[in-house]
């Protein structure tokens, strides 16, 4: 099958029309006709080889939504005609200890949708049936794409930390990831403290579910929540005053980063030891956790706040993202 896509040939390059052939469908493969594909900042990082693992040409796109048009002979739980989504991962081995334990996203042989293969800025994409996750019928497929990467990324820490509805939780950075964390935690029943460096966004942040907004550049405001937060989710990719945030954690609190901070994080040992605190991180989630997230979103009518661009204007959409103008996620429509 010929796939019509948009690919970049070099770092900082533009996306141009690109075609390639998908070979014969494998026994456990699913072919998806792409209707929508979200844009994640990871797409931009991969396009520019910021992580040193990009193979050119690359077709970005790993927040895919579409219709299943073909399945292999051994596919389970997915049928032709279903609307499904596929996120950062497109396959896992299904036999290693991580997969057998339900942590498919930690599979040592996992295949990422845009690493060493082509993604969803295209009319078709292929993946393993386990990562082609059916979308609840009542959900709006035009908005659901960003949940498969951005949503899963911030839903996972809530589950990992065992957050209770009575907990106070902080979110650093209210952008593409952070705004979803606010919506999840609000529906979870938590008191939600948003840390933002942009005072102009305060009213919007409160409307999305924050109980209080702290100016992250004001030491006095940071000190006002010292010792109060069970969990802090960091969605930023920049170096911060880590000790100030560790001080905001309650005893046995957890600081969890999902932002890809490229510089080493300077964590003072005594800030952890004195309160039995922990620092951790995670990537997206397993297929089962992603299904749970979708059910949670369907139940509470949670969607990312999105802007829509036609697929053929993908370069305009990427520029919009790169200039920091996205409010709050971008979705491409085929």
Backbone bond lengths (Angstrom), bond angles and torsions (degrees), N, CA, C in turn:
res aa  C-N    CA-C-N  psi(-1)  N-CA   C-N-CA  omega(-1)  CA-C   N-CA-C  phi
1 X - - - 1.459 - - 1.527 109.28 -
2 X 1.327 116.43 133.39 1.460 121.09 177.15 1.521 109.62 -83.91
3 X 1.322 115.25 131.56 1.463 121.44 178.74 1.521 108.71 -108.87
4 X 1.325 115.98 129.65 1.463 122.54 175.07 1.525 108.01 -98.58
5 X 1.317 116.29 122.35 1.451 120.20 -171.42 1.520 110.63 -141.64
6 X 1.344 114.96 -177.53 1.459 122.70 172.80 1.519 107.41 -124.01
7 X 1.323 116.48 125.67 1.459 121.70 -175.73 1.512 110.75 -129.58
8 X 1.326 115.22 155.74 1.456 121.98 172.75 1.529 107.58 -113.21
9 X 1.318 116.39 141.94 1.468 121.77 -172.86 1.519 113.55 -100.26
10 X 1.346 117.47 -13.66 1.463 120.19 -174.93 1.526 108.78 -161.05
11 X 1.343 117.95 160.78 1.460 120.33 177.50 1.525 111.56 -56.96
12 X 1.324 115.19 138.84 1.471 123.76 -179.48 1.531 112.52 68.21
13 X 1.330 116.80 9.59 1.459 120.25 -179.30 1.519 112.16 -80.70
14 X 1.334 115.01 166.87 1.459 121.58 177.14 1.532 109.88 -88.32
15 X 1.317 115.09 155.64 1.456 121.28 174.42 1.524 109.15 -82.59
16 X 1.321 116.28 127.24 1.457 122.02 179.95 1.519 110.28 -127.88
17 X 1.347 116.83 156.83 1.467 119.50 178.38 1.529 111.05 -53.56
18 X 1.324 115.03 139.62 1.464 121.97 -174.62 1.521 107.79 -151.01
19 X 1.295 116.48 135.84 1.466 120.19 176.93 1.520 109.78 -121.52
20 X 1.317 114.98 148.70 1.460 120.54 174.99 1.527 108.42 -151.65
21 X 1.307 115.55 164.18 1.464 121.15 -177.80 1.525 110.36 -103.62
22 X 1.316 115.68 130.66 1.454 120.98 168.19 1.524 107.24 -88.59
23 X 1.315 116.77 130.25 1.462 119.89 178.54 1.518 111.68 -71.24
24 X 1.292 115.12 -167.45 1.469 120.54 179.67 1.525 109.76 -61.71
25 X 1.304 116.19 138.84 1.452 120.96 -177.64 1.529 110.55 -65.90
26 X 1.343 116.34 136.26 1.450 121.10 178.86 1.512 112.07 -78.48
27 X 1.316 115.96 165.69 1.462 121.25 -174.84 1.524 112.64 -59.80
28 X 1.339 117.91 -33.24 1.465 120.65 -177.31 1.531 112.49 -110.05
29 X 1.325 116.21 16.22 1.467 120.90 -177.73 1.520 112.54 -91.75
30 X 1.332 113.82 156.58 1.463 122.96 176.22 1.520 107.72 -129.37
31 X 1.328 117.29 131.51 1.463 121.84 173.73 1.523 109.27 -100.39
32 X 1.326 115.20 130.64 1.462 121.66 -175.73 1.516 109.76 -117.92
33 X 1.327 116.31 128.19 1.459 121.61 170.97 1.524 107.13 -83.81
34 X 1.329 116.59 113.32 1.464 121.61 -171.74 1.529 110.36 -74.92
35 X 1.327 115.62 124.23 1.466 120.69 174.08 1.523 111.31 -102.30
36 X 1.334 116.37 -37.70 1.466 122.24 177.68 1.525 108.59 -140.45
37 X 1.328 115.90 150.41 1.463 120.50 172.86 1.522 108.79 -145.18
38 X 1.313 115.67 121.82 1.456 120.28 176.68 1.518 111.29 -71.74
39 X 1.328 115.30 157.79 1.461 121.69 174.24 1.519 107.93 -109.60
40 X 1.314 114.96 128.44 1.464 122.66 179.00 1.524 108.16 -114.72
41 X 1.328 117.03 152.90 1.464 118.99 177.68 1.522 110.94 -61.32
42 X 1.335 117.14 -24.08 1.466 120.53 176.24 1.524 111.56 -62.82
43 X 1.332 117.56 -30.86 1.463 120.32 175.80 1.528 109.89 -61.20
44 X 1.330 115.93 -44.11 1.462 120.56 179.10 1.530 110.72 -65.10
45 X 1.334 116.56 -41.33 1.468 120.24 178.84 1.520 111.01 -62.09
46 X 1.322 116.69 -41.32 1.467 120.37 179.30 1.530 110.65 -70.00
47 X 1.309 118.44 -40.45 1.463 121.07 177.86 1.523 111.40 -57.38
48 X 1.343 116.30 -37.65 1.464 121.11 -176.69 1.524 113.07 -96.30
49 X 1.328 116.51 6.91 1.471 122.50 178.71 1.526 112.07 54.62
50 X 1.320 116.77 39.89 1.462 120.66 -179.37 1.524 111.63 -68.53
51 X 1.331 117.06 -23.13 1.467 120.54 -177.65 1.530 112.15 -103.69
52 X 1.339 116.47 3.66 1.453 120.83 174.01 1.514 115.70 70.01
53 X 1.324 118.59 23.65 1.465 119.48 -179.11 1.531 112.94 -132.15
54 X 1.326 117.09 13.41 1.458 120.83 -178.53 1.520 111.03 -78.58
55 X 1.335 115.56 137.33 1.464 122.47 172.90 1.528 107.85 -113.75
56 X 1.333 115.41 124.42 1.462 120.26 -176.84 1.529 110.14 -98.38
57 X 1.339 117.63 147.39 1.466 126.55 -3.29 1.528 111.11 -70.93
58 X 1.315 115.38 152.28 1.453 120.88 178.31 1.521 109.75 -124.07
59 X 1.330 115.89 131.37 1.460 123.06 170.13 1.524 106.35 -98.68
60 X 1.345 118.73 107.77 1.468 120.08 -179.52 1.533 111.08 -72.60
61 X 1.326 114.59 -175.21 1.457 120.94 175.39 1.509 113.22 107.63
62 X 1.354 116.26 106.31 1.461 119.75 -179.92 1.531 111.52 -137.93
63 X 1.328 115.81 30.43 1.467 121.36 171.39 1.527 107.03 -129.14
64 X 1.328 113.43 63.65 1.460 122.36 -168.22 1.534 111.66 -85.88
65 X 1.307 115.66 137.77 1.461 122.44 170.16 1.522 107.47 -130.77
66 X 1.320 116.87 135.06 1.463 118.50 179.25 1.510 113.10 -176.41
67 X 1.306 114.54 -173.98 1.470 122.49 -176.73 1.522 110.01 -101.83
68 X 1.311 116.02 133.40 1.456 120.97 175.69 1.531 108.48 -71.21
69 X 1.345 116.04 122.63 1.467 119.39 -178.45 1.528 112.88 -112.98
70 X 1.335 116.83 -13.57 1.468 119.56 177.62 1.520 108.78 -159.19
71 X 1.339 115.82 146.32 1.466 120.81 178.23 1.522 109.43 -135.74
72 X 1.321 115.83 151.43 1.454 120.93 176.52 1.516 111.61 -77.24
73 X 1.316 115.56 172.13 1.468 121.57 -172.71 1.524 113.80 -69.06
74 X 1.340 118.22 -19.36 1.462 120.60 -176.75 1.531 113.11 -114.01
75 X 1.313 116.78 17.48 1.462 121.02 -178.95 1.524 110.70 -70.43
76 X 1.327 116.16 140.16 1.469 122.68 178.73 1.524 109.56 -121.86
77 X 1.323 115.33 147.30 1.472 122.98 170.21 1.520 115.40 66.23
78 X 1.313 118.26 7.49 1.462 121.79 177.04 1.524 107.81 -135.17
79 X 1.339 117.08 136.69 1.462 121.43 -178.85 1.521 110.76 -127.03
80 X 1.314 115.58 155.78 1.463 120.84 176.85 1.526 109.10 -60.66
81 X 1.328 116.09 135.16 1.464 121.44 179.81 1.511 113.78 99.33
82 X 1.330 117.84 -16.31 1.460 120.20 178.58 1.528 111.23 -70.76
83 X 1.334 115.42 149.92 1.458 121.23 170.41 1.518 107.72 -93.01
84 X 1.328 115.84 124.17 1.464 120.74 -175.78 1.527 109.72 -131.72
85 X 1.305 114.88 168.32 1.453 121.37 173.55 1.516 110.06 -128.40
86 X 1.324 116.34 154.46 1.460 121.87 176.67 1.518 108.19 -141.06
87 X 1.338 116.69 132.61 1.445 121.27 -173.77 1.517 113.78 -107.86
88 X 1.341 116.43 -137.53 1.456 120.91 -174.21 1.520 112.27 -61.14
89 X 1.326 117.04 -35.10 1.459 120.28 -179.54 1.519 111.01 -102.21
90 X 1.337 115.05 143.00 1.462 121.02 178.07 1.518 112.15 -116.85
91 X 1.344 117.14 -9.15 1.464 119.77 179.43 1.517 109.51 -166.48
92 X 1.320 116.39 153.29 1.463 123.04 169.64 1.523 107.34 -145.89
93 X 1.327 117.04 162.23 1.464 119.91 -166.80 1.519 113.87 -72.19
94 X 1.337 118.36 -24.37 1.467 123.92 178.58 1.529 113.07 69.00
95 X 1.328 117.99 13.59 1.465 118.56 -178.04 1.526 114.23 -138.76
96 X 1.349 119.07 -16.07 1.463 120.73 -179.67 1.529 109.46 -73.58
97 X 1.327 116.32 171.77 1.464 120.32 -177.22 1.528 111.47 -62.91
98 X 1.349 117.13 -35.41 1.469 119.45 179.22 1.522 111.37 -66.83
99 X 1.322 116.85 -46.73 1.464 120.12 178.02 1.530 110.84 -61.40
100 X 1.335 116.46 -45.12 1.460 120.37 -178.17 1.520 111.92 -65.62
101 X 1.335 116.24 -21.75 1.461 120.95 178.68 1.528 111.73 -92.90
102 X 1.330 116.66 2.90 1.458 120.63 178.00 1.512 115.06 90.86
103 X 1.333 116.91 4.98 1.462 120.93 -179.69 1.528 110.08 -104.24
104 X 1.329 116.62 61.55 1.461 121.26 -176.58 1.526 112.16 -60.21
105 X 1.328 116.75 -28.45 1.468 120.43 179.59 1.524 112.40 -71.36
106 X 1.327 117.59 -10.24 1.460 121.37 176.36 1.528 111.76 -108.48
107 X 1.316 116.70 13.54 1.463 121.67 178.00 1.532 109.89 -59.05
108 X 1.336 115.71 132.20 1.468 119.51 -179.35 1.521 112.51 -65.78
109 X 1.319 116.59 -21.70 1.467 120.85 -178.61 1.530 111.91 -114.39
110 X 1.329 116.16 23.98 1.462 119.89 -179.42 1.529 110.73 -63.58
111 X 1.315 115.01 145.64 1.468 121.77 176.86 1.517 108.39 -104.37
112 X 1.335 115.54 121.03 1.460 119.99 176.91 1.528 109.60 -86.25
113 X 1.307 116.96 142.03 1.458 123.00 -170.83 1.521 113.48 -59.14
114 X 1.348 117.39 -30.69 1.473 119.04 -177.90 1.526 112.47 -122.76
115 X 1.325 117.30 21.62 1.466 121.40 176.25 1.528 108.40 -114.08
116 X 1.333 115.72 110.21 1.459 119.84 -179.71 1.511 114.31 74.38
117 X 1.327 116.62 10.11 1.460 121.97 177.09 1.527 108.16 -158.07
118 X 1.337 116.21 177.93 1.466 120.26 -173.89 1.524 111.72 -102.80
119 X 1.348 113.97 143.29 1.443 121.30 -174.27 1.513 115.32 -102.73
120 X 1.345 115.13 -147.03 1.451 122.28 -163.55 1.509 117.32 -99.16
121 X 1.347 119.56 5.96 1.463 119.52 170.72 1.529 106.02 -79.24
122 X 1.305 115.79 67.35 1.457 122.16 -168.11 1.520 109.19 -163.31
123 X 1.338 115.52 174.12 1.462 117.88 176.42 1.531 112.82 -89.65
124 X 1.343 116.54 -17.01 1.462 120.55 177.03 1.525 109.84 -144.59
125 X 1.329 115.63 152.85 1.457 121.31 175.21 1.525 108.12 -148.91
126 X 1.317 115.88 152.52 1.474 120.80 -177.36 1.523 109.63 -120.88
127 X 1.334 115.78 146.96 1.458 120.50 175.70 1.511 111.26 -159.83
128 X 1.339 116.05 172.40 1.462 122.02 176.61 1.524 109.40 -72.43
129 X 1.315 116.57 146.20 1.473 120.42 -175.08 1.530 112.97 -58.44
130 X 1.348 117.60 -30.46 1.469 119.73 -176.48 1.518 112.54 -65.82
131 X 1.344 116.65 -25.54 1.460 120.65 -178.78 1.529 112.18 -102.16
132 X 1.333 118.27 1.00 1.465 122.65 172.48 1.529 106.28 -92.83
133 X 1.317 116.33 93.16 1.463 121.61 -165.81 1.529 110.50 -98.37
134 X 1.349 116.82 119.18 1.466 119.82 -179.03 1.526 112.30 -58.46
135 X 1.316 115.37 138.47 1.462 122.06 179.75 1.526 108.79 -96.65
136 X 1.335 118.35 131.34 1.466 120.13 177.34 1.526 111.67 -50.81
137 X 1.320 116.63 136.27 1.468 121.93 -172.93 1.521 112.48 -58.74
138 X 1.344 116.87 -30.80 1.459 119.27 -175.86 1.523 113.08 -78.99
139 X 1.329 118.04 -5.81 1.462 119.82 -176.75 1.521 111.85 -86.49
140 X 1.325 116.08 149.32 1.458 123.85 179.33 1.527 108.69 -81.91
141 X 1.321 117.37 107.08 1.462 121.21 -173.79 1.521 112.65 -67.23
142 X 1.336 118.25 -16.81 1.464 119.88 179.22 1.527 112.35 -73.13
143 X 1.328 117.27 -16.58 1.464 121.01 -176.71 1.525 113.46 -115.39
144 X 1.318 117.41 -8.58 1.459 120.07 -168.16 1.525 113.73 -83.13
145 X 1.338 118.37 -19.33 1.462 121.50 -174.58 1.526 114.98 -49.90
146 X 1.352 118.64 -50.53 1.466 119.27 -177.60 1.525 114.82 -61.76
147 X 1.329 117.78 -15.49 1.461 119.44 176.86 1.525 111.68 -66.82
148 X 1.344 117.28 -25.55 1.460 120.50 -173.45 1.532 113.07 -75.87
149 X 1.330 117.27 -15.84 1.466 119.76 171.79 1.520 109.62 -123.93
150 X 1.331 116.95 -66.45 1.456 120.39 -178.86 1.517 112.59 -57.70
151 X 1.318 117.28 -44.20 1.458 120.83 -179.05 1.514 112.74 -65.50
152 X 1.334 115.94 -49.78 1.463 120.15 -179.80 1.523 111.57 -61.96
153 X 1.325 116.31 -33.40 1.463 120.91 -177.99 1.522 111.85 -63.39
154 X 1.338 118.05 -38.19 1.468 119.50 -178.87 1.524 112.98 -97.50
155 X 1.326 117.73 -14.79 1.470 120.18 174.55 1.527 109.88 -74.11
156 X 1.329 116.16 -38.21 1.461 121.52 -176.52 1.527 113.32 -57.06
157 X 1.353 120.73 -46.27 1.475 119.58 -179.96 1.526 113.54 -61.45
158 X 1.321 117.21 -31.67 1.468 120.67 179.32 1.520 109.74 -62.81
159 X 1.330 115.55 -41.70 1.467 120.75 179.20 1.525 110.84 -73.09
160 X 1.336 116.85 -45.05 1.468 121.45 -179.11 1.528 110.91 -58.17
161 X 1.319 117.08 -40.77 1.466 121.70 -176.48 1.523 113.03 -81.22
162 X 1.323 117.53 -6.89 1.462 120.25 -179.31 1.519 112.64 62.98
163 X 1.321 116.01 41.25 1.467 121.32 -176.55 1.526 111.14 -61.89
164 X 1.332 115.79 135.37 1.455 123.23 177.45 1.531 110.39 -105.02
165 X 1.347 117.26 155.63 1.475 119.38 -179.17 1.518 113.81 -61.27
166 X 1.330 117.18 -19.88 1.467 120.57 -179.59 1.520 113.10 -88.61
167 X 1.337 117.54 -0.82 1.464 121.33 -176.14 1.533 111.91 -81.46
168 X 1.327 114.51 154.44 1.456 121.76 168.78 1.524 107.32 -102.21
169 X 1.333 115.88 129.20 1.463 121.67 -174.20 1.520 109.22 -129.56
170 X 1.333 116.58 139.06 1.457 121.37 178.02 1.513 112.20 -105.74
171 X 1.320 116.54 148.19 1.467 122.89 176.56 1.521 107.51 -128.77
172 X 1.332 116.49 122.50 1.465 121.52 178.63 1.526 109.09 -98.50
173 X 1.337 116.25 122.32 1.461 121.29 178.01 1.518 111.79 88.29
174 X 1.315 117.12 106.11 1.467 120.08 -176.16 1.524 109.01 -105.83
175 X 1.321 114.16 74.97 1.459 121.56 177.20 1.516 109.97 -121.51
176 X 1.331 115.73 -137.90 1.456 120.42 -176.22 1.510 113.97 -59.37
177 X 1.338 117.35 -38.71 1.464 121.40 176.86 1.528 111.24 -86.67
178 X 1.319 115.85 -48.46 1.448 120.49 -172.59 1.518 114.13 -60.70
179 X 1.331 117.77 -36.90 1.466 118.56 -178.01 1.519 110.96 -67.09
180 X 1.346 116.96 -30.78 1.464 119.81 175.91 1.525 111.10 -71.77
181 X 1.344 116.70 -38.38 1.464 119.77 176.70 1.532 110.65 -59.61
182 X 1.332 116.89 -40.72 1.469 120.31 177.26 1.522 111.44 -59.29
183 X 1.334 115.71 -46.44 1.468 119.65 -177.51 1.527 111.28 -65.27
184 X 1.333 116.72 -41.19 1.465 119.91 178.22 1.528 111.16 -62.59
185 X 1.329 116.18 -49.59 1.462 120.58 -174.74 1.527 111.92 -67.30
186 X 1.330 117.04 -34.33 1.466 120.44 175.61 1.522 110.29 -61.26
187 X 1.342 116.47 -46.86 1.461 120.20 178.77 1.525 111.74 -68.04
188 X 1.340 116.78 -26.68 1.468 121.88 178.19 1.532 110.97 -69.11
189 X 1.329 115.59 -21.77 1.463 120.49 179.59 1.508 114.91 103.05
190 X 1.327 118.01 6.72 1.459 122.38 -174.09 1.521 112.77 -82.01
191 X 1.327 115.14 158.85 1.448 120.78 161.43 1.526 105.71 -79.30
192 X 1.329 116.92 126.49 1.462 120.74 -172.08 1.528 109.50 -116.99
193 X 1.331 115.88 118.45 1.456 122.29 178.42 1.521 108.09 -102.38
194 X 1.324 116.55 118.21 1.470 121.41 179.79 1.520 109.32 -97.75
195 X 1.343 116.32 131.82 1.458 122.05 174.86 1.520 107.70 -105.64
196 X 1.328 116.66 118.29 1.462 120.93 -176.61 1.524 109.46 -138.99
197 X 1.328 115.36 145.85 1.469 120.28 177.67 1.527 111.83 -97.14
198 X 1.336 117.33 3.32 1.464 121.92 -176.51 1.527 110.52 -118.21
199 X 1.322 118.20 97.07 1.467 120.82 -178.72 1.520 113.55 -60.21
200 X 1.326 118.12 -24.40 1.462 121.16 -178.93 1.533 112.48 -66.15
201 X 1.331 116.52 -17.46 1.460 120.21 -178.26 1.531 112.96 -95.18
202 X 1.338 117.51 3.72 1.467 120.60 -172.00 1.529 112.79 -56.91
203 X 1.328 117.73 -51.48 1.467 120.13 -176.99 1.529 111.15 -63.21
204 X 1.312 116.26 -39.47 1.465 120.53 179.32 1.528 110.23 -65.42
205 X 1.315 117.05 -40.18 1.466 121.44 179.93 1.523 110.44 -65.37
206 X 1.321 116.79 -42.10 1.466 120.32 177.25 1.527 110.93 -62.32
207 X 1.333 116.82 -39.10 1.465 120.94 -179.67 1.522 111.97 -66.16
208 X 1.343 116.91 -26.72 1.460 120.45 -179.81 1.520 112.96 -83.36
209 X 1.336 117.46 -5.41 1.458 118.05 174.08 1.513 116.00 130.80
210 X 1.334 118.49 -6.42 1.467 119.36 179.73 1.522 110.38 -68.26
211 X 1.334 115.93 140.65 1.458 121.04 174.74 1.524 110.51 -82.74
212 X 1.342 115.15 -29.78 1.461 121.24 -177.54 1.520 108.20 -155.96
213 X 1.333 116.34 145.97 1.460 121.31 177.74 1.528 108.67 -115.28
214 X 1.337 115.43 126.15 1.459 121.92 179.44 1.527 108.49 -106.69
215 X 1.329 116.65 130.62 1.461 121.37 174.42 1.529 107.88 -72.80
216 X 1.328 116.49 109.75 1.464 120.40 -173.49 1.525 112.92 -68.88
217 X 1.329 118.10 -9.65 1.462 121.37 177.89 1.527 112.62 -97.27
218 X 1.326 116.82 3.44 1.462 121.39 -177.92 1.528 109.28 -111.11
219 X 1.348 117.76 106.52 1.475 120.31 -178.35 1.524 113.60 -56.51
220 X 1.322 117.46 -34.51 1.460 120.16 -179.36 1.526 111.46 -67.46
221 X 1.347 116.47 -40.02 1.457 119.19 177.98 1.524 110.68 -67.92
222 X 1.336 117.18 -39.23 1.467 120.12 176.31 1.526 110.43 -60.79
223 X 1.317 116.81 -41.11 1.465 120.86 -179.13 1.528 112.12 -66.06
224 X 1.333 117.67 -22.60 1.475 120.82 -177.09 1.519 113.17 -68.09
225 X 1.330 117.37 -16.93 1.471 119.68 179.29 1.532 110.90 -112.80
226 X 1.315 117.09 18.81 1.465 120.63 -178.38 1.527 110.70 -58.35
227 X 1.323 115.81 128.96 1.459 122.48 176.13 1.511 115.95 74.99
228 X 1.340 118.78 15.85 1.471 120.29 -171.21 1.531 115.59 -108.24
229 X 1.326 118.92 -16.99 1.463 119.78 -167.12 1.528 112.41 -104.92
230 X 1.314 115.60 127.99 1.474 121.01 178.09 1.529 110.81 -70.81
231 X 1.312 116.39 -35.87 1.469 122.10 -177.63 1.520 108.43 -143.69
232 X 1.327 116.16 141.08 1.461 122.07 168.50 1.521 107.28 -123.91
233 X 1.335 116.16 126.87 1.463 122.14 176.43 1.521 107.69 -104.19
234 X 1.326 116.39 119.13 1.460 121.03 177.63 1.524 109.52 -96.61
235 X 1.319 116.62 119.10 1.472 120.58 -179.88 1.525 112.21 -105.45
236 X 1.330 117.66 0.58 1.466 120.57 -176.67 1.534 110.72 -88.25
237 X 1.333 115.25 163.99 1.470 119.73 178.57 1.532 111.57 -118.99
238 X 1.330 115.47 28.68 1.466 120.60 -178.54 1.528 109.51 -121.87
239 X 1.338 115.60 160.55 1.455 121.07 177.94 1.526 110.26 -74.41
240 X 1.334 116.07 131.69 1.456 122.52 -178.28 1.524 109.41 -123.74
241 X 1.322 115.98 177.83 1.456 121.28 173.23 1.529 106.93 -80.48
242 X 1.335 115.35 85.43 1.468 120.09 -172.63 1.526 111.48 -60.01
243 X 1.325 117.81 -37.83 1.456 119.89 -177.19 1.529 111.92 -63.98
244 X 1.338 116.57 -34.53 1.466 119.31 178.40 1.525 110.68 -62.31
245 X 1.327 116.43 -38.70 1.461 119.64 179.85 1.526 111.87 -76.02
246 X 1.338 116.92 -36.11 1.465 118.89 175.04 1.521 110.43 -61.92
247 X 1.323 116.36 -34.54 1.470 120.53 178.07 1.523 111.74 -67.92
248 X 1.324 116.80 -24.96 1.466 120.51 179.29 1.522 112.28 -76.98
249 X 1.332 117.23 -14.91 1.465 120.63 179.41 1.523 110.94 -73.75
250 X 1.314 115.43 146.62 1.462 121.05 171.46 1.523 109.21 -76.53
251 X 1.323 117.15 173.52 1.459 120.56 173.71 1.531 108.82 -57.11
252 X 1.312 116.36 137.32 1.469 123.66 -177.19 1.526 112.10 64.67
253 X 1.329 117.37 18.64 1.465 120.90 179.31 1.521 111.79 -73.48
254 X 1.321 114.61 162.66 1.466 121.30 -176.68 1.530 110.15 -124.96
255 X 1.334 115.16 130.07 1.457 121.29 171.52 1.522 107.09 -103.01
256 X 1.321 116.89 121.90 1.469 121.13 -171.58 1.527 109.20 -126.47
257 X 1.331 116.60 117.97 1.461 118.55 179.74 1.519 110.92 -102.41
258 X 1.314 114.56 132.80 1.471 121.32 171.13 1.528 109.45 -117.35
259 X 1.323 116.91 -7.43 1.460 121.59 173.15 1.521 109.32 -78.81
260 X 1.331 115.94 136.85 1.466 121.11 -176.55 1.527 109.88 -83.13
261 X 1.334 115.56 76.84 1.462 121.48 178.61 1.529 108.09 -70.17
262 X 1.319 117.47 117.44 1.463 120.87 -172.11 1.526 112.80 -79.61
263 X 1.325 117.81 -27.19 1.464 120.30 178.51 1.527 109.81 -87.82
264 X 1.343 117.57 150.72 1.472 120.10 176.72 1.533 110.51 -57.96
265 X 1.335 115.47 139.76 1.457 121.41 -179.78 1.537 108.97 -88.73
266 X 1.337 117.00 122.67 1.459 121.60 179.21 1.527 109.12 -85.29
267 X 1.328 115.71 103.35 1.457 122.05 -176.43 1.527 109.15 -109.81
268 X 1.341 118.58 113.86 1.469 120.69 179.33 1.528 110.90 -68.89
269 X 1.302 117.09 127.40 1.464 121.50 -175.31 1.532 112.18 -59.90
270 X 1.345 117.22 -42.62 1.457 118.98 -175.39 1.526 112.99 -68.63
271 X 1.345 117.09 -22.96 1.460 119.67 175.19 1.529 110.96 -66.53
272 X 1.317 116.02 -27.52 1.468 120.81 176.70 1.528 110.93 -85.12
273 X 1.323 115.47 -47.16 1.465 120.62 -173.01 1.522 112.10 -62.82
274 X 1.336 116.78 -42.91 1.458 120.56 -173.99 1.526 113.08 -62.77
275 X 1.333 116.66 -30.66 1.461 119.05 -177.43 1.517 113.95 -117.94
276 X 1.354 116.82 12.23 1.471 120.26 -177.79 1.526 110.26 52.49
277 X 1.351 114.88 48.05 1.461 121.25 -176.46 1.527 109.87 -97.78
278 X 1.314 116.86 160.79 1.464 120.73 -178.90 1.526 110.46 -132.70
279 X 1.331 114.15 152.50 1.460 121.97 175.10 1.518 107.62 -120.92
280 X 1.326 117.32 132.14 1.458 120.45 -178.48 1.511 111.43 -149.74
281 X 1.319 114.46 -174.54 1.457 121.31 178.91 1.512 109.81 -160.22
282 X 1.309 116.61 172.39 1.466 120.44 179.47 1.517 109.36 -164.13
283 X 1.331 114.50 163.42 1.469 121.21 172.87 1.517 108.85 -117.58
284 X 1.267 117.27 145.64 1.482 125.68 178.15 1.524 112.08 15.97
285 X 1.328 118.18 -131.10 1.457 121.73 -179.62 1.510 109.56 -164.13
286 X 1.308 116.13 172.93 1.458 121.42 178.29 1.524 110.28 -70.52
287 X 1.334 117.86 166.15 1.474 119.11 174.91 1.535 112.41 -56.24
288 X 1.330 116.62 -39.82 1.466 119.40 -178.50 1.518 111.49 -67.45
289 X 1.333 117.02 -40.20 1.463 119.73 178.04 1.528 110.32 -66.62
290 X 1.328 116.85 -35.47 1.463 120.33 176.99 1.526 110.67 -64.59
291 X 1.325 117.04 -40.65 1.470 120.31 176.17 1.523 110.62 -62.07
292 X 1.329 116.36 -42.30 1.462 120.34 178.33 1.524 110.62 -60.82
293 X 1.329 116.45 -43.05 1.465 120.98 178.16 1.530 110.75 -60.10
294 X 1.338 117.02 -44.29 1.460 120.26 179.71 1.527 111.18 -62.29
295 X 1.318 117.07 -41.41 1.468 120.44 177.94 1.530 110.41 -63.94
296 X 1.320 116.49 -40.14 1.467 121.32 177.73 1.521 110.23 -62.50
297 X 1.330 116.33 -43.85 1.468 120.54 179.47 1.524 111.26 -65.46
298 X 1.334 116.92 -40.87 1.464 120.11 178.85 1.530 110.47 -63.45
299 X 1.319 116.34 -41.17 1.465 120.92 -178.48 1.517 111.70 -65.62
300 X 1.336 117.26 -37.84 1.468 121.58 -174.56 1.530 112.72 -105.84
301 X 1.337 117.35 8.34 1.460 122.57 178.61 1.527 111.57 54.47
302 X 1.340 115.76 49.15 1.459 122.08 -179.36 1.523 109.93 -99.81
303 X 1.317 115.67 127.63 1.461 122.34 175.00 1.518 109.07 -136.38
304 X 1.318 117.33 152.92 1.460 118.46 168.91 1.520 110.12 -65.82
305 X 1.315 116.37 153.12 1.463 121.11 171.42 1.524 106.60 -83.43
306 X 1.338 116.47 118.96 1.467 119.60 -169.41 1.530 112.30 -125.19
307 X 1.338 113.44 156.01 1.462 123.07 166.92 1.525 106.56 -117.34
308 X 1.324 116.96 138.65 1.462 120.93 -175.29 1.527 111.42 -109.53
309 X 1.328 115.86 134.63 1.461 123.72 174.71 1.526 107.87 -125.51
310 X 1.329 118.06 146.21 1.470 118.76 171.34 1.525 109.65 -68.60
311 X 1.329 116.76 148.40 1.456 121.29 -176.82 1.533 111.95 -54.83
312 X 1.335 117.11 -36.51 1.466 119.36 -177.18 1.532 112.81 -69.02
313 X 1.329 117.28 -12.07 1.467 120.69 176.32 1.530 110.78 -104.17
314 X 1.330 115.35 33.50 1.456 120.92 -175.51 1.530 111.98 -61.05
315 X 1.335 118.46 -35.17 1.464 119.50 179.99 1.530 111.55 -68.26
316 X 1.332 116.94 -36.57 1.457 120.05 175.71 1.522 110.10 -64.67
317 X 1.324 115.87 -40.02 1.461 120.62 179.45 1.523 111.30 -64.66
318 X 1.337 117.07 -42.08 1.460 120.61 179.40 1.530 111.03 -66.08
319 X 1.322 117.22 -38.24 1.461 120.59 177.43 1.529 110.50 -64.84
320 X 1.332 115.78 -39.82 1.463 121.99 177.47 1.531 110.07 -58.48
321 X 1.341 115.80 -41.72 1.461 121.20 177.90 1.528 111.03 -67.85
322 X 1.331 116.28 -47.47 1.458 121.30 -174.96 1.523 111.58 -64.12
323 X 1.317 117.12 -30.34 1.464 121.30 179.54 1.530 112.56 -83.75
324 X 1.328 116.51 1.50 1.454 120.69 177.97 1.510 114.85 74.35
325 X 1.331 116.35 24.18 1.461 120.49 -176.19 1.529 113.58 -96.93
326 X 1.325 117.96 -6.29 1.466 120.35 -175.92 1.516 110.37 -66.42
327 X 1.312 116.80 133.51 1.465 122.71 176.97 1.534 110.66 -131.89
328 X 1.325 120.29 91.39 1.453 127.17 -1.80 1.534 109.62 -117.64
329 X 1.327 116.90 -18.55 1.466 122.08 173.74 1.515 108.00 -130.13
330 X 1.342 115.63 156.07 1.457 121.64 178.55 1.521 109.06 -114.45
331 X 1.333 115.57 137.65 1.461 121.57 177.53 1.535 108.82 -123.76
332 X 1.326 116.19 131.93 1.464 121.93 173.98 1.521 109.24 -93.77
333 X 1.332 115.18 138.54 1.461 120.84 179.79 1.526 110.48 -112.80
334 X 1.319 116.46 128.54 1.479 121.40 173.40 1.523 108.27 -83.53
